[in-house]
């Protein structure tokens, strides 16, 4: 899936080449190629004397506070040395320094990004992929979030209720009313808001397609940190499992991006959850609330993007209202509604 249309003009490509050369990152002429499956920040493989990756926001209009690539770069710098597999930030640039938007440059991590199909090289690696994904998420949640570069990302106290209210605000009308299709699950979520299970770094978009896998199926790098915050680690677990497809269930747009997990050998959601509980010692008896919140939140975000798309302000991918319905149906099933 391709997000908002944007490509490097001759002038912008020249400015990027000069920027990379001045910092000793890449010498000589460069080429760029769009990579990634998402609809948010744009990611490009830049090739020259070496390969690097450049991240920048989508073209305007951009919602206030969204797509902050420099925040993402600061986070990656903060994670350096923690042992968590992340790319290395090589340079950053503010808007106007290279092109009309901010950007950052990071190392290119070799490996496979698995989404709708399993590459032949990883055909028998389904079990190892599942184990490494869970173990990496457990390691992510064990990172000291009070360390420099991380502690300013958010407030863990009251995260669950605050997150739910913030999501409501994106689609409420001026009188604070939700669209009818959102009301039932929202009422269930509000009636069952749990006390936070703890505080940790939360990736907020942790799924199969947002990691690079090495030749054995182990996670070589965790990508796409733009939504990361400090909050309840079980939200990451709920989101991860909500994005993991299951045989016999309709695929949401997010599960579609992980459809490879339906190939033989991949673990089930229950197996992934049990692995996480064993690795962390966390109680997952209330996990259905977090999974439901993740699905309902995705419905909210897709509805918000749908409204922008139909007015010509956003990515046309979101114009299809069936995408929102898919998440709402899944959230209803998760909540038992």
N, C-alpha and C positions, 0 to 999 in steps of 0.2 A: 504494500500500500504506500502510495506516495502522498506526502503532505503538501502544504502550501507551495506553489510554484516559485522557485527562486534559483538562480544559478549565477555563477561568477561572470561578470562582464570582463572584457579585456582589461579595462582600467583597474577593476578590483583585484583581478588575478595578478596583475603586475604589482599592485600595492602589497598584496599578501606575500608574493615572492620576495620583494624587497625587505619586508618585515622579518621573514624567516631567515633570510641571508644575513641581515644586520645582527641577528642574535645567534648566528652560527648553528642554526637548527637544520636548515635545508639549503643547499647551494644550487644555483643555476635555475633553469626553467622548471616549472612545476605543472602538473595536471591535477584536476580534482574530479572526484566521483562521489555522488551521494550514496551513503550507506545507512542502514538502519530501517526499521519497520514502523517507526512511530509517527505521530502527528503533532509533535511539539518542537523542541529545539532541533535545528537541522545539523546533521553530522556529515562530514566529508572526509574521505580518505584523500590526503594530499601526497602526491608522489613526485620525487625528484631524486636528489642524491641519496635520500632515504625516505621512508614512508612515515608520515605522522597523521594525526587526526585533528580536525578543527571543528569546534562546536560554535554555533551562533544562533540567535533567536530566529523565529520565522519572520517573514516580512510583515510590516505593519498593515492594519492596526493590531497592536498587542495589548491585551487587558492589563490594567495597572497592576504592577507587582508580579506579573507572570514572566516566565522565561528568563529568569535572572541567571545568565550563564556565568557571570563573575562570582556570584554566591556559590554556584556549583564548583567552580574552580577552587575557591577558598576551602570548601569542604574536602575536596580531593587532596589538597595540600595538607589539611589537618589529619587526614587518614594515612598519609605517608608514614611509614615506620610502625604502624599498628599491627602489621602482619596480614591485614585484610587485602585480598587481591584487587587492586585498583590501578588504573593507568596513572602515569606520572605526568604532572602538569609541567610543561616546558616553557610556556609564555602566556601572558594575558594582554589584552588590549581593550581600552575603553572605546565607546562610540566616537567615531571621528578620527581615531588614531590610525586605523588601517582602512576600514570601511565605515559605513554610516551606522553600524551597530557594534556592540561589544562582541568579543570572541575570545576563545582561549584555544591553545594548542596543547595536545597531550600525546604521549607515546602511543604507538600502534602496537597493540597486543595481538600476536598471532594466535589463530584458533578458529573455531566454528561458532557461529551464532545460529542456534536451532530454533525454528519457528514452526512452520507448517509441515515439514518433513525432516526425517533424520538423515543426515549425510551418510553416504556409504562408509566413510571412515569411522563412523560412530555407531554402525548398525547394531552391534552387540553391547553397546555401552549404556543402555537404558537404566539398569540398576545402579551403575556407578554415577550416572548423571543425577539421579534422584537423591542418592546419598550425599553427593557433594553439594547439591543445591541446599539441602536442609542443613548440613554442617556449616556451610558458609553463612547461612542466615543466622544460625546460632552464634557463630563467631562475630558476626556483625553486631548482634545484640549484646555481646560481651565487651565491646569496645568501650573504653572510658569516655563517656560523652561529656564529661566535665573538662576535658583537656582543651588547650587552645585550638581555635579553629572549629570547634564543635559545639561548645556550651552555649554560644549565642544563637544557635539554630532554632530554639523554641523553648517553651515551658511545659514540662511534663505534668504538672499539677492540673487536674481537671481536664486532661486531654480529650477523653472520650466524649463527654458532654459538649465541650467547646467545639470539637471537630464536627459533631453532628449539627450544632447550631450554625456553624459557618457554612456547611453544605446547604442547609435549608435556605440560608440567605441568598444563595445564588439563583434560586428559582422561585422564591416567594414573590407575590405581587406587592403593591404598595401598602396593602392592609395586612401583610404578613400571612397570606393564605398560600398554601401549596397547590400546584395543579392536582386535580382530582386523583390521577393515577398514582401519585406519590404518597397520598395521605395515609393509607392503611399501614404500609410498612414503616413509615415515619412514626406513626403512633406506637407501633410495637417496639421500635428502637428506643423511643423516648421513655417508654414504660419499663424498660429493662436495662438502662444504662448501667454498666458495671463499674465498680471502683477499679482504678487502674491496677493492672497486674504487676506493675513495676515501671521503671523508666529506662529507656535506652535510646540509642540512635535508631531511627525508623527510616528505612529507605523510601517507603510509600509507593513504590512501583516495582516491587521485587517479583520477577516472574522468569520463566524459562528464556524468553526472547531478549531479556535484558542482561544476559551474561555472555561472556566468551568462554568456550569450553576447549580444554586442551585435548591432546590425542587419546587420553584414557577416559575422557568424559569428566574430568575434574574441572572445577571452575577456575579459569585463568584470570578473569577480571570481571568485576561487577560494574555495570554501566548505568548511565542515565540517572544521575543523582539529583536532578533539579528540584524534586519534590521532597527531598529528605528533611526530616525535622527531629525533634526530641519528643518522645511520647511513649505510648504503651506498646511494647514489643508484640503483643498478640494481634495488634492491627496488621502488622506485616505478615504474620502467619495466616490470618484470615484472608488477606488479599492474595497471598501466594496460592492458597488452596482454592480460592474462588476463580483464579486464573487458570487452574489446572483442569483440563477437560476430563470428563468421565464418560465411559461407554454408556450409551442409552440416554444421555441427557442432551438437550439442545445446546449448541455452542453459542455463547455470548461472543461479541467481537473480541474481547480479551482472550477468552479460551481459544478462539479461532487462531490467534497468534501463537498458541502453544499446542496446536493440533498434533504435532509430532509425538506428544506424550501419550497418544492413543496407539502408537506403534507397539509391537510386542516387546515386553521386557521392562517397560517403565513401571514404576510403583504407582499404587493407587493413592488417592488423597488420604485415606485412613493410614496407610503405611507411612506416608510422609509425616503425618501428624504424630504418630507414635514415635518415629525417629526423633522429631524435634523435642517431644516431651522427655524422652530418655536422655537426650543430649543436654537439656537445660534444666530438667527437674521442674518445669513449669506445669501448673495445673491447667489443662485444656478443656475442662468440663463445660465452660461457658463459651467455647469457641464459636458456636453458631451465631452469637451476637456480632462478633467481629467479621465473620464471613458475610453476614447479611448487610452490615454497615458498608463493607467494601463494595458489594454489588449495588446497593442503593446509591452510594457515593458516585460510582461510575455512571449510573443512570442520570444523576444530577449533572455531572460534568459533561456528559454527552448531550443532555437537554440544553445546557448553557451554550455549548458549542453549536448545537443545532439552531438555536435562535440567532446566533451570530451568522451562521452560514446562510440561512434563508434571507437575511438582509444584505448579503454580499460582503460581510465584514470578516469572514473566517474561512477556514478550510472547507471546501465543498463536500468532502467526504462525510461530514456530519449532517448533511441535509436530509438524509434518509431517517425518518422518525422511527423506523423499525429497529434501529440500533438501540434507541432508548427503551423501547418496549421489551427488547430481549433482556436487558439488565433488570428491569422492573419485574419481569416474570421470574427470573432467577432469584431475585431478592425475596419475592413472595414465597417461592418454594423453600428457600433457606430458612425463612422465618416460620414456615408451617402455616402460612396464611391461605 
